Amino acid sequence: MKKENKTGEKKVTKSTKRGVVVSDTMDKTIVVKVDSFKKHPRYQKRYTSSKKYKVHDEQNEYTVGQKVLIESCKPISKDKCWTVVEK
């Protein structure tokens, strides 16, 4: 998403998500599962949908089960366009 400043410059806003590390076997990469609640349009029942993201972890410091905050960035590889911000 791009927004314009008063000077006319376009600024890119980075999206953030919170999730749980489910895999750390790759070098400098972790897999984070992000859960979100959705509401069925017709039956109004709430349900959980989840999505997995490959996230860049430079020092290999995160392990399975930790909760992390991830932020979008420019593409690092074919699948990675997220980095870890904090635990």
PDB file of N, CA, C and O in Angstrom:
ATOM      1  N   MET A   1       0.854  -1.174   0.000  1.00  0.00           N
ATOM      2  CA  MET A   1       0.000   0.000   0.000  1.00  0.00           C
ATOM      3  C   MET A   1       0.896   1.231   0.000  1.00  0.00           C
ATOM      4  O   MET A   1       1.841   1.323   0.783  1.00  0.00           O
ATOM      5  N   LYS A   2       0.589   2.175  -0.886  1.00  0.00           N
ATOM      6  CA  LYS A   2       1.400   3.380  -0.995  1.00  0.00           C
ATOM      7  C   LYS A   2       0.579   4.589  -0.587  1.00  0.00           C
ATOM      8  O   LYS A   2      -0.604   4.697  -0.911  1.00  0.00           O
ATOM      9  N   LYS A   3       1.230   5.499   0.133  1.00  0.00           N
ATOM     10  CA  LYS A   3       0.599   6.739   0.547  1.00  0.00           C
ATOM     11  C   LYS A   3       1.489   7.893   0.120  1.00  0.00           C
ATOM     12  O   LYS A   3       2.710   7.754   0.059  1.00  0.00           O
ATOM     13  N   GLU A   4       0.881   9.026  -0.175  1.00  0.00           N
ATOM     14  CA  GLU A   4       1.655  10.191  -0.572  1.00  0.00           C
ATOM     15  C   GLU A   4       1.851  11.137   0.611  1.00  0.00           C
ATOM     16  O   GLU A   4       0.938  11.375   1.402  1.00  0.00           O
ATOM     17  N   ASN A   5       3.075  11.671   0.708  1.00  0.00           N
ATOM     18  CA  ASN A   5       3.384  12.682   1.722  1.00  0.00           C
ATOM     19  C   ASN A   5       2.939  14.050   1.218  1.00  0.00           C
ATOM     20  O   ASN A   5       2.424  14.174   0.107  1.00  0.00           O
ATOM     21  N   LYS A   6       3.140  15.067   2.035  1.00  0.00           N
ATOM     22  CA  LYS A   6       2.815  16.428   1.630  1.00  0.00           C
ATOM     23  C   LYS A   6       3.709  16.896   0.494  1.00  0.00           C
ATOM     24  O   LYS A   6       3.309  17.735  -0.314  1.00  0.00           O
ATOM     25  N   THR A   7       4.919  16.354   0.431  1.00  0.00           N
ATOM     26  CA  THR A   7       5.855  16.749  -0.621  1.00  0.00           C
ATOM     27  C   THR A   7       5.613  15.990  -1.917  1.00  0.00           C
ATOM     28  O   THR A   7       6.263  16.280  -2.921  1.00  0.00           O
ATOM     29  N   GLY A   8       4.700  15.031  -1.923  1.00  0.00           N
ATOM     30  CA  GLY A   8       4.386  14.288  -3.129  1.00  0.00           C
ATOM     31  C   GLY A   8       5.125  12.972  -3.260  1.00  0.00           C
ATOM     32  O   GLY A   8       4.912  12.237  -4.224  1.00  0.00           O
ATOM     33  N   GLU A   9       6.004  12.657  -2.292  1.00  0.00           N
ATOM     34  CA  GLU A   9       6.748  11.396  -2.338  1.00  0.00           C
ATOM     35  C   GLU A   9       5.842  10.253  -1.903  1.00  0.00           C
ATOM     36  O   GLU A   9       5.003  10.413  -1.017  1.00  0.00           O
ATOM     37  N   LYS A  10       6.022   9.104  -2.532  1.00  0.00           N
ATOM     38  CA  LYS A  10       5.218   7.940  -2.167  1.00  0.00           C
ATOM     39  C   LYS A  10       5.967   7.126  -1.121  1.00  0.00           C
ATOM     40  O   LYS A  10       7.155   6.839  -1.271  1.00  0.00           O
ATOM     41  N   LYS A  11       5.256   6.760  -0.061  1.00  0.00           N
ATOM     42  CA  LYS A  11       5.843   6.000   1.036  1.00  0.00           C
ATOM     43  C   LYS A  11       5.135   4.655   1.117  1.00  0.00           C
ATOM     44  O   LYS A  11       3.905   4.598   1.098  1.00  0.00           O
ATOM     45  N   VAL A  12       5.900   3.579   1.206  1.00  0.00           N
ATOM     46  CA  VAL A  12       5.330   2.244   1.279  1.00  0.00           C
ATOM     47  C   VAL A  12       5.126   1.875   2.745  1.00  0.00           C
ATOM     48  O   VAL A  12       6.057   1.945   3.546  1.00  0.00           O
ATOM     49  N   THR A  13       3.897   1.480   3.091  1.00  0.00           N
ATOM     50  CA  THR A  13       3.625   1.040   4.450  1.00  0.00           C
ATOM     51  C   THR A  13       3.814  -0.470   4.520  1.00  0.00           C
ATOM     52  O   THR A  13       3.340  -1.205   3.653  1.00  0.00           O
ATOM     53  N   LYS A  14       4.504  -0.922   5.549  1.00  0.00           N
ATOM     54  CA  LYS A  14       4.783  -2.343   5.706  1.00  0.00           C
ATOM     55  C   LYS A  14       3.716  -2.983   6.585  1.00  0.00           C
ATOM     56  O   LYS A  14       3.335  -2.436   7.620  1.00  0.00           O
ATOM     57  N   SER A  15       3.245  -4.140   6.161  1.00  0.00           N
ATOM     58  CA  SER A  15       2.254  -4.838   6.963  1.00  0.00           C
ATOM     59  C   SER A  15       2.949  -5.754   7.959  1.00  0.00           C
ATOM     60  O   SER A  15       4.033  -6.272   7.689  1.00  0.00           O
ATOM     61  N   THR A  16       2.321  -5.948   9.107  1.00  0.00           N
ATOM     62  CA  THR A  16       2.869  -6.822  10.139  1.00  0.00           C
ATOM     63  C   THR A  16       1.847  -7.877  10.510  1.00  0.00           C
ATOM     64  O   THR A  16       0.639  -7.655  10.419  1.00  0.00           O
ATOM     65  N   LYS A  17       2.346  -9.025  10.927  1.00  0.00           N
ATOM     66  CA  LYS A  17       1.499 -10.124  11.371  1.00  0.00           C
ATOM     67  C   LYS A  17       2.160 -10.798  12.557  1.00  0.00           C
ATOM     68  O   LYS A  17       3.382 -10.756  12.699  1.00  0.00           O
ATOM     69  N   ARG A  18       1.353 -11.425  13.415  1.00  0.00           N
ATOM     70  CA  ARG A  18       1.863 -12.141  14.580  1.00  0.00           C
ATOM     71  C   ARG A  18       1.519 -13.613  14.417  1.00  0.00           C
ATOM     72  O   ARG A  18       0.390 -13.964  14.075  1.00  0.00           O
ATOM     73  N   GLY A  19       2.511 -14.477  14.668  1.00  0.00           N
ATOM     74  CA  GLY A  19       2.283 -15.904  14.502  1.00  0.00           C
ATOM     75  C   GLY A  19       3.224 -16.742  15.341  1.00  0.00           C
ATOM     76  O   GLY A  19       3.970 -16.225  16.172  1.00  0.00           O
ATOM     77  N   VAL A  20       3.178 -18.058  15.108  1.00  0.00           N
ATOM     78  CA  VAL A  20       3.967 -19.026  15.874  1.00  0.00           C
ATOM     79  C   VAL A  20       4.898 -19.756  14.911  1.00  0.00           C
ATOM     80  O   VAL A  20       4.491 -20.143  13.815  1.00  0.00           O
ATOM     81  N   VAL A  21       6.148 -19.942  15.326  1.00  0.00           N
ATOM     82  CA  VAL A  21       7.124 -20.668  14.510  1.00  0.00           C
ATOM     83  C   VAL A  21       6.769 -22.150  14.509  1.00  0.00           C
ATOM     84  O   VAL A  21       6.625 -22.757  15.570  1.00  0.00           O
ATOM     85  N   VAL A  22       6.625 -22.735  13.314  1.00  0.00           N
ATOM     86  CA  VAL A  22       6.295 -24.154  13.205  1.00  0.00           C
ATOM     87  C   VAL A  22       7.446 -24.975  12.638  1.00  0.00           C
ATOM     88  O   VAL A  22       7.433 -26.201  12.752  1.00  0.00           O
ATOM     89  N   SER A  23       8.449 -24.329  12.026  1.00  0.00           N
ATOM     90  CA  SER A  23       9.596 -25.056  11.492  1.00  0.00           C
ATOM     91  C   SER A  23      10.812 -24.141  11.494  1.00  0.00           C
ATOM     92  O   SER A  23      10.714 -22.958  11.170  1.00  0.00           O
ATOM     93  N   ASP A  24      11.969 -24.706  11.867  1.00  0.00           N
ATOM     94  CA  ASP A  24      13.221 -23.944  11.831  1.00  0.00           C
ATOM     95  C   ASP A  24      14.366 -24.773  11.255  1.00  0.00           C
ATOM     96  O   ASP A  24      15.526 -24.522  11.581  1.00  0.00           O
ATOM     97  N   THR A  25      14.066 -25.749  10.410  1.00  0.00           N
ATOM     98  CA  THR A  25      15.097 -26.648   9.895  1.00  0.00           C
ATOM     99  C   THR A  25      15.915 -26.042   8.763  1.00  0.00           C
ATOM    100  O   THR A  25      17.035 -26.491   8.518  1.00  0.00           O
ATOM    101  N   MET A  26      15.392 -25.035   8.064  1.00  0.00           N
ATOM    102  CA  MET A  26      16.134 -24.410   6.972  1.00  0.00           C
ATOM    103  C   MET A  26      17.135 -23.402   7.509  1.00  0.00           C
ATOM    104  O   MET A  26      16.969 -22.875   8.609  1.00  0.00           O
ATOM    105  N   ASP A  27      18.179 -23.135   6.726  1.00  0.00           N
ATOM    106  CA  ASP A  27      19.205 -22.183   7.120  1.00  0.00           C
ATOM    107  C   ASP A  27      18.709 -20.767   6.859  1.00  0.00           C
ATOM    108  O   ASP A  27      18.324 -20.443   5.735  1.00  0.00           O
ATOM    109  N   LYS A  28      18.713 -19.918   7.889  1.00  0.00           N
ATOM    110  CA  LYS A  28      18.299 -18.515   7.844  1.00  0.00           C
ATOM    111  C   LYS A  28      16.838 -18.327   7.444  1.00  0.00           C
ATOM    112  O   LYS A  28      16.451 -17.244   7.005  1.00  0.00           O
ATOM    113  N   THR A  29      16.024 -19.376   7.593  1.00  0.00           N
ATOM    114  CA  THR A  29      14.605 -19.286   7.260  1.00  0.00           C
ATOM    115  C   THR A  29      13.788 -20.034   8.305  1.00  0.00           C
ATOM    116  O   THR A  29      14.148 -21.134   8.724  1.00  0.00           O
ATOM    117  N   ILE A  30      12.691 -19.425   8.716  1.00  0.00           N
ATOM    118  CA  ILE A  30      11.733 -20.109   9.592  1.00  0.00           C
ATOM    119  C   ILE A  30      10.366 -20.069   8.916  1.00  0.00           C
ATOM    120  O   ILE A  30      10.106 -19.218   8.064  1.00  0.00           O
ATOM    121  N   VAL A  31       9.507 -20.988   9.301  1.00  0.00           N
ATOM    122  CA  VAL A  31       8.138 -20.998   8.802  1.00  0.00           C
ATOM    123  C   VAL A  31       7.234 -20.576   9.949  1.00  0.00           C
ATOM    124  O   VAL A  31       7.264 -21.171  11.026  1.00  0.00           O
ATOM    125  N   VAL A  32       6.425 -19.540   9.710  1.00  0.00           N
ATOM    126  CA  VAL A  32       5.546 -18.983  10.740  1.00  0.00           C
ATOM    127  C   VAL A  32       4.098 -19.206  10.320  1.00  0.00           C
ATOM    128  O   VAL A  32       3.713 -18.903   9.190  1.00  0.00           O
ATOM    129  N   LYS A  33       3.294 -19.745  11.252  1.00  0.00           N
ATOM    130  CA  LYS A  33       1.872 -19.963  10.998  1.00  0.00           C
ATOM    131  C   LYS A  33       1.086 -18.825  11.632  1.00  0.00           C
ATOM    132  O   LYS A  33       1.193 -18.573  12.832  1.00  0.00           O
ATOM    133  N   VAL A  34       0.290 -18.137  10.805  1.00  0.00           N
ATOM    134  CA  VAL A  34      -0.510 -17.003  11.259  1.00  0.00           C
ATOM    135  C   VAL A  34      -1.978 -17.416  11.203  1.00  0.00           C
ATOM    136  O   VAL A  34      -2.473 -17.819  10.150  1.00  0.00           O
ATOM    137  N   ASP A  35      -2.674 -17.316  12.339  1.00  0.00           N
ATOM    138  CA  ASP A  35      -4.100 -17.651  12.415  1.00  0.00           C
ATOM    139  C   ASP A  35      -4.930 -16.380  12.324  1.00  0.00           C
ATOM    140  O   ASP A  35      -4.548 -15.336  12.852  1.00  0.00           O
ATOM    141  N   SER A  36      -6.067 -16.477  11.649  1.00  0.00           N
ATOM    142  CA  SER A  36      -6.994 -15.352  11.597  1.00  0.00           C
ATOM    143  C   SER A  36      -8.416 -15.878  11.715  1.00  0.00           C
ATOM    144  O   SER A  36      -8.732 -16.961  11.223  1.00  0.00           O
ATOM    145  N   PHE A  37      -9.268 -15.103  12.371  1.00  0.00           N
ATOM    146  CA  PHE A  37     -10.663 -15.469  12.532  1.00  0.00           C
ATOM    147  C   PHE A  37     -11.468 -14.852  11.397  1.00  0.00           C
ATOM    148  O   PHE A  37     -11.316 -13.675  11.070  1.00  0.00           O
ATOM    149  N   LYS A  38     -12.320 -15.670  10.811  1.00  0.00           N
ATOM    150  CA  LYS A  38     -13.195 -15.196   9.746  1.00  0.00           C
ATOM    151  C   LYS A  38     -14.634 -15.525  10.114  1.00  0.00           C
ATOM    152  O   LYS A  38     -14.894 -16.382  10.958  1.00  0.00           O
ATOM    153  N   LYS A  39     -15.558 -14.832   9.472  1.00  0.00           N
ATOM    154  CA  LYS A  39     -16.973 -15.040   9.730  1.00  0.00           C
ATOM    155  C   LYS A  39     -17.633 -15.485   8.426  1.00  0.00           C
ATOM    156  O   LYS A  39     -17.478 -14.839   7.389  1.00  0.00           O
ATOM    157  N   HIS A  40     -18.361 -16.581   8.489  1.00  0.00           N
ATOM    158  CA  HIS A  40     -19.029 -17.088   7.294  1.00  0.00           C
ATOM    159  C   HIS A  40     -20.092 -16.089   6.853  1.00  0.00           C
ATOM    160  O   HIS A  40     -20.879 -15.631   7.682  1.00  0.00           O
ATOM    161  N   PRO A  41     -20.135 -15.737   5.561  1.00  0.00           N
ATOM    162  CA  PRO A  41     -21.057 -14.691   5.126  1.00  0.00           C
ATOM    163  C   PRO A  41     -22.537 -15.046   5.279  1.00  0.00           C
ATOM    164  O   PRO A  41     -23.363 -14.163   5.508  1.00  0.00           O
ATOM    165  N   ARG A  42     -22.870 -16.307   5.156  1.00  0.00           N
ATOM    166  CA  ARG A  42     -24.283 -16.685   5.225  1.00  0.00           C
ATOM    167  C   ARG A  42     -24.702 -17.162   6.612  1.00  0.00           C
ATOM    168  O   ARG A  42     -25.746 -16.763   7.129  1.00  0.00           O
ATOM    169  N   TYR A  43     -23.867 -18.030   7.213  1.00  0.00           N
ATOM    170  CA  TYR A  43     -24.256 -18.661   8.479  1.00  0.00           C
ATOM    171  C   TYR A  43     -23.722 -17.944   9.715  1.00  0.00           C
ATOM    172  O   TYR A  43     -24.057 -18.324  10.837  1.00  0.00           O
ATOM    173  N   GLN A  44     -22.911 -16.929   9.533  1.00  0.00           N
ATOM    174  CA  GLN A  44     -22.403 -16.080  10.615  1.00  0.00           C
ATOM    175  C   GLN A  44     -21.553 -16.819  11.642  1.00  0.00           C
ATOM    176  O   GLN A  44     -21.293 -16.280  12.718  1.00  0.00           O
ATOM    177  N   LYS A  45     -21.118 -18.029  11.341  1.00  0.00           N
ATOM    178  CA  LYS A  45     -20.272 -18.764  12.269  1.00  0.00           C
ATOM    179  C   LYS A  45     -18.828 -18.302  12.107  1.00  0.00           C
ATOM    180  O   LYS A  45     -18.352 -18.086  10.992  1.00  0.00           O
ATOM    181  N   ARG A  46     -18.148 -18.155  13.222  1.00  0.00           N
ATOM    182  CA  ARG A  46     -16.739 -17.765  13.178  1.00  0.00           C
ATOM    183  C   ARG A  46     -15.871 -19.016  13.107  1.00  0.00           C
ATOM    184  O   ARG A  46     -16.130 -20.009  13.787  1.00  0.00           O
ATOM    185  N   TYR A  47     -14.836 -18.949  12.272  1.00  0.00           N
ATOM    186  CA  TYR A  47     -13.925 -20.078  12.133  1.00  0.00           C
ATOM    187  C   TYR A  47     -12.504 -19.561  11.967  1.00  0.00           C
ATOM    188  O   TYR A  47     -12.283 -18.402  11.616  1.00  0.00           O
ATOM    189  N   THR A  48     -11.550 -20.440  12.225  1.00  0.00           N
ATOM    190  CA  THR A  48     -10.143 -20.077  12.159  1.00  0.00           C
ATOM    191  C   THR A  48      -9.548 -20.546  10.842  1.00  0.00           C
ATOM    192  O   THR A  48      -9.691 -21.710  10.467  1.00  0.00           O
ATOM    193  N   SER A  49      -8.886 -19.646  10.149  1.00  0.00           N
ATOM    194  CA  SER A  49      -8.124 -20.039   8.976  1.00  0.00           C
ATOM    195  C   SER A  49      -6.669 -19.683   9.251  1.00  0.00           C
ATOM    196  O   SER A  49      -6.383 -18.687   9.916  1.00  0.00           O
ATOM    197  N   SER A  50      -5.761 -20.490   8.744  1.00  0.00           N
ATOM    198  CA  SER A  50      -4.347 -20.245   9.008  1.00  0.00           C
ATOM    199  C   SER A  50      -3.570 -20.252   7.700  1.00  0.00           C
ATOM    200  O   SER A  50      -3.974 -20.875   6.718  1.00  0.00           O
ATOM    201  N   LYS A  51      -2.451 -19.545   7.711  1.00  0.00           N
ATOM    202  CA  LYS A  51      -1.590 -19.473   6.548  1.00  0.00           C
ATOM    203  C   LYS A  51      -0.151 -19.512   7.031  1.00  0.00           C
ATOM    204  O   LYS A  51       0.175 -18.957   8.081  1.00  0.00           O
ATOM    205  N   LYS A  52       0.719 -20.177   6.255  1.00  0.00           N
ATOM    206  CA  LYS A  52       2.127 -20.286   6.623  1.00  0.00           C
ATOM    207  C   LYS A  52       2.956 -19.367   5.740  1.00  0.00           C
ATOM    208  O   LYS A  52       2.747 -19.286   4.529  1.00  0.00           O
ATOM    209  N   TYR A  53       3.906 -18.673   6.371  1.00  0.00           N
ATOM    210  CA  TYR A  53       4.800 -17.762   5.671  1.00  0.00           C
ATOM    211  C   TYR A  53       6.243 -18.183   5.922  1.00  0.00           C
ATOM    212  O   TYR A  53       6.597 -18.555   7.041  1.00  0.00           O
ATOM    213  N   LYS A  54       7.082 -18.126   4.881  1.00  0.00           N
ATOM    214  CA  LYS A  54       8.514 -18.331   5.053  1.00  0.00           C
ATOM    215  C   LYS A  54       9.114 -16.972   5.391  1.00  0.00           C
ATOM    216  O   LYS A  54       8.911 -15.991   4.676  1.00  0.00           O
ATOM    217  N   VAL A  55       9.862 -16.935   6.503  1.00  0.00           N
ATOM    218  CA  VAL A  55      10.343 -15.674   7.061  1.00  0.00           C
ATOM    219  C   VAL A  55      11.865 -15.728   7.193  1.00  0.00           C
ATOM    220  O   VAL A  55      12.423 -16.759   7.568  1.00  0.00           O
ATOM    221  N   HIS A  56      12.530 -14.619   6.885  1.00  0.00           N
ATOM    222  CA  HIS A  56      13.986 -14.533   6.979  1.00  0.00           C
ATOM    223  C   HIS A  56      14.417 -14.362   8.430  1.00  0.00           C
ATOM    224  O   HIS A  56      13.925 -13.483   9.138  1.00  0.00           O
ATOM    225  N   ASP A  57      15.345 -15.214   8.863  1.00  0.00           N
ATOM    226  CA  ASP A  57      15.902 -15.181  10.228  1.00  0.00           C
ATOM    227  C   ASP A  57      17.415 -15.228  10.097  1.00  0.00           C
ATOM    228  O   ASP A  57      17.993 -16.306   9.963  1.00  0.00           O
ATOM    229  N   GLU A  58      18.061 -14.067  10.133  1.00  0.00           N
ATOM    230  CA  GLU A  58      19.490 -13.960   9.822  1.00  0.00           C
ATOM    231  C   GLU A  58      20.386 -14.763  10.759  1.00  0.00           C
ATOM    232  O   GLU A  58      21.306 -15.432  10.289  1.00  0.00           O
ATOM    233  N   GLN A  59      20.146 -14.719  12.072  1.00  0.00           N
ATOM    234  CA  GLN A  59      21.027 -15.391  13.040  1.00  0.00           C
ATOM    235  C   GLN A  59      20.542 -16.778  13.452  1.00  0.00           C
ATOM    236  O   GLN A  59      21.160 -17.389  14.324  1.00  0.00           O
ATOM    237  N   ASN A  60      19.488 -17.293  12.879  1.00  0.00           N
ATOM    238  CA  ASN A  60      18.926 -18.595  13.271  1.00  0.00           C
ATOM    239  C   ASN A  60      18.648 -18.648  14.773  1.00  0.00           C
ATOM    240  O   ASN A  60      19.001 -19.625  15.433  1.00  0.00           O
ATOM    241  N   GLU A  61      18.021 -17.610  15.313  1.00  0.00           N
ATOM    242  CA  GLU A  61      17.825 -17.519  16.757  1.00  0.00           C
ATOM    243  C   GLU A  61      16.442 -17.963  17.223  1.00  0.00           C
ATOM    244  O   GLU A  61      16.221 -18.094  18.426  1.00  0.00           O
ATOM    245  N   TYR A  62      15.506 -18.197  16.307  1.00  0.00           N
ATOM    246  CA  TYR A  62      14.143 -18.557  16.699  1.00  0.00           C
ATOM    247  C   TYR A  62      13.927 -20.057  16.568  1.00  0.00           C
ATOM    248  O   TYR A  62      14.402 -20.683  15.621  1.00  0.00           O
ATOM    249  N   THR A  63      13.203 -20.627  17.532  1.00  0.00           N
ATOM    250  CA  THR A  63      12.958 -22.064  17.545  1.00  0.00           C
ATOM    251  C   THR A  63      11.459 -22.339  17.482  1.00  0.00           C
ATOM    252  O   THR A  63      10.643 -21.424  17.597  1.00  0.00           O
ATOM    253  N   VAL A  64      11.113 -23.591  17.300  1.00  0.00           N
ATOM    254  CA  VAL A  64       9.714 -23.995  17.159  1.00  0.00           C
ATOM    255  C   VAL A  64       8.935 -23.663  18.427  1.00  0.00           C
ATOM    256  O   VAL A  64       9.402 -23.929  19.534  1.00  0.00           O
ATOM    257  N   GLY A  65       7.745 -23.078  18.263  1.00  0.00           N
ATOM    258  CA  GLY A  65       6.879 -22.765  19.390  1.00  0.00           C
ATOM    259  C   GLY A  65       6.937 -21.328  19.853  1.00  0.00           C
ATOM    260  O   GLY A  65       6.078 -20.908  20.628  1.00  0.00           O
ATOM    261  N   GLN A  66       7.914 -20.558  19.411  1.00  0.00           N
ATOM    262  CA  GLN A  66       8.017 -19.163  19.835  1.00  0.00           C
ATOM    263  C   GLN A  66       7.029 -18.301  19.065  1.00  0.00           C
ATOM    264  O   GLN A  66       6.776 -18.536  17.883  1.00  0.00           O
ATOM    265  N   LYS A  67       6.470 -17.295  19.747  1.00  0.00           N
ATOM    266  CA  LYS A  67       5.593 -16.335  19.094  1.00  0.00           C
ATOM    267  C   LYS A  67       6.446 -15.178  18.579  1.00  0.00           C
ATOM    268  O   LYS A  67       7.268 -14.632  19.315  1.00  0.00           O
ATOM    269  N   VAL A  68       6.249 -14.806  17.314  1.00  0.00           N
ATOM    270  CA  VAL A  68       7.052 -13.757  16.693  1.00  0.00           C
ATOM    271  C   VAL A  68       6.161 -12.762  15.958  1.00  0.00           C
ATOM    272  O   VAL A  68       5.019 -13.061  15.608  1.00  0.00           O
ATOM    273  N   LEU A  69       6.713 -11.575  15.736  1.00  0.00           N
ATOM    274  CA  LEU A  69       6.070 -10.538  14.943  1.00  0.00           C
ATOM    275  C   LEU A  69       6.858 -10.423  13.649  1.00  0.00           C
ATOM    276  O   LEU A  69       8.072 -10.222  13.680  1.00  0.00           O
ATOM    277  N   ILE A  70       6.177 -10.550  12.496  1.00  0.00           N
ATOM    278  CA  ILE A  70       6.864 -10.487  11.211  1.00  0.00           C
ATOM    279  C   ILE A  70       6.406  -9.259  10.440  1.00  0.00           C
ATOM    280  O   ILE A  70       5.304  -8.752  10.649  1.00  0.00           O
ATOM    281  N   GLU A  71       7.278  -8.785   9.536  1.00  0.00           N
ATOM    282  CA  GLU A  71       7.016  -7.574   8.778  1.00  0.00           C
ATOM    283  C   GLU A  71       7.354  -7.829   7.314  1.00  0.00           C
ATOM    284  O   GLU A  71       8.329  -8.515   7.009  1.00  0.00           O
ATOM    285  N   SER A  72       6.555  -7.280   6.415  1.00  0.00           N
ATOM    286  CA  SER A  72       6.819  -7.469   4.993  1.00  0.00           C
ATOM    287  C   SER A  72       8.047  -6.669   4.573  1.00  0.00           C
ATOM    288  O   SER A  72       8.360  -5.634   5.161  1.00  0.00           O
ATOM    289  N   CYS A  73       8.730  -7.159   3.557  1.00  0.00           N
ATOM    290  CA  CYS A  73       9.916  -6.493   3.032  1.00  0.00           C
ATOM    291  C   CYS A  73      10.013  -6.794   1.542  1.00  0.00           C
ATOM    292  O   CYS A  73       9.131  -7.444   0.979  1.00  0.00           O
ATOM    293  N   LYS A  74      11.063  -6.332   0.913  1.00  0.00           N
ATOM    294  CA  LYS A  74      11.250  -6.654  -0.500  1.00  0.00           C
ATOM    295  C   LYS A  74      11.582  -8.141  -0.623  1.00  0.00           C
ATOM    296  O   LYS A  74      12.109  -8.721   0.327  1.00  0.00           O
ATOM    297  N   PRO A  75      11.294  -8.769  -1.751  1.00  0.00           N
ATOM    298  CA  PRO A  75      11.537 -10.206  -1.884  1.00  0.00           C
ATOM    299  C   PRO A  75      13.012 -10.570  -1.712  1.00  0.00           C
ATOM    300  O   PRO A  75      13.892  -9.978  -2.337  1.00  0.00           O
ATOM    301  N   ILE A  76      13.260 -11.561  -0.848  1.00  0.00           N
ATOM    302  CA  ILE A  76      14.612 -12.046  -0.590  1.00  0.00           C
ATOM    303  C   ILE A  76      14.906 -13.245  -1.480  1.00  0.00           C
ATOM    304  O   ILE A  76      16.027 -13.412  -1.959  1.00  0.00           O
ATOM    305  N   SER A  77      13.901 -14.071  -1.696  1.00  0.00           N
ATOM    306  CA  SER A  77      14.003 -15.218  -2.591  1.00  0.00           C
ATOM    307  C   SER A  77      12.630 -15.448  -3.216  1.00  0.00           C
ATOM    308  O   SER A  77      11.751 -14.590  -3.130  1.00  0.00           O
ATOM    309  N   LYS A  78      12.451 -16.610  -3.844  1.00  0.00           N
ATOM    310  CA  LYS A  78      11.176 -16.895  -4.505  1.00  0.00           C
ATOM    311  C   LYS A  78      10.008 -16.880  -3.523  1.00  0.00           C
ATOM    312  O   LYS A  78       8.936 -16.365  -3.844  1.00  0.00           O
ATOM    313  N   ASP A  79      10.205 -17.438  -2.336  1.00  0.00           N
ATOM    314  CA  ASP A  79       9.120 -17.569  -1.358  1.00  0.00           C
ATOM    315  C   ASP A  79       9.211 -16.591  -0.195  1.00  0.00           C
ATOM    316  O   ASP A  79       8.207 -16.365   0.481  1.00  0.00           O
ATOM    317  N   LYS A  80      10.375 -16.000   0.066  1.00  0.00           N
ATOM    318  CA  LYS A  80      10.553 -15.167   1.251  1.00  0.00           C
ATOM    319  C   LYS A  80      10.407 -13.691   0.934  1.00  0.00           C
ATOM    320  O   LYS A  80      11.166 -13.141   0.136  1.00  0.00           O
ATOM    321  N   CYS A  81       9.420 -13.047   1.565  1.00  0.00           N
ATOM    322  CA  CYS A  81       9.293 -11.589   1.496  1.00  0.00           C
ATOM    323  C   CYS A  81       8.852 -11.047   2.847  1.00  0.00           C
ATOM    324  O   CYS A  81       8.167 -10.027   2.919  1.00  0.00           O
ATOM    325  N   TRP A  82       9.255 -11.743   3.938  1.00  0.00           N
ATOM    326  CA  TRP A  82       8.950 -11.349   5.312  1.00  0.00           C
ATOM    327  C   TRP A  82      10.213 -11.450   6.149  1.00  0.00           C
ATOM    328  O   TRP A  82      11.058 -12.307   5.893  1.00  0.00           O
ATOM    329  N   THR A  83      10.351 -10.584   7.149  1.00  0.00           N
ATOM    330  CA  THR A  83      11.454 -10.654   8.112  1.00  0.00           C
ATOM    331  C   THR A  83      10.897 -10.613   9.523  1.00  0.00           C
ATOM    332  O   THR A  83       9.794 -10.121   9.757  1.00  0.00           O
ATOM    333  N   VAL A  84      11.681 -11.141  10.469  1.00  0.00           N
ATOM    334  CA  VAL A  84      11.269 -11.142  11.880  1.00  0.00           C
ATOM    335  C   VAL A  84      11.589  -9.795  12.496  1.00  0.00           C
ATOM    336  O   VAL A  84      12.693  -9.276  12.326  1.00  0.00           O
ATOM    337  N   VAL A  85      10.623  -9.222  13.216  1.00  0.00           N
ATOM    338  CA  VAL A  85      10.828  -7.940  13.890  1.00  0.00           C
ATOM    339  C   VAL A  85      11.195  -8.162  15.352  1.00  0.00           C
ATOM    340  O   VAL A  85      12.189  -7.620  15.835  1.00  0.00           O
ATOM    341  N   GLU A  86      10.392  -8.960  16.058  1.00  0.00           N
ATOM    342  CA  GLU A  86      10.631  -9.198  17.495  1.00  0.00           C
ATOM    343  C   GLU A  86       9.935 -10.468  17.918  1.00  0.00           C
ATOM    344  O   GLU A  86       9.122 -11.038  17.190  1.00  0.00           O
ATOM    345  N   LYS A  87      10.285 -10.904  19.147  1.00  0.00           N
ATOM    346  CA  LYS A  87       9.634 -12.086  19.727  1.00  0.00           C
ATOM    347  C   LYS A  87       8.275 -11.725  20.248  1.00  0.00           C
ATOM    348  O   LYS A  87       7.568 -12.584  20.774  1.00  0.00           O
TER     349      LYS A  87
END
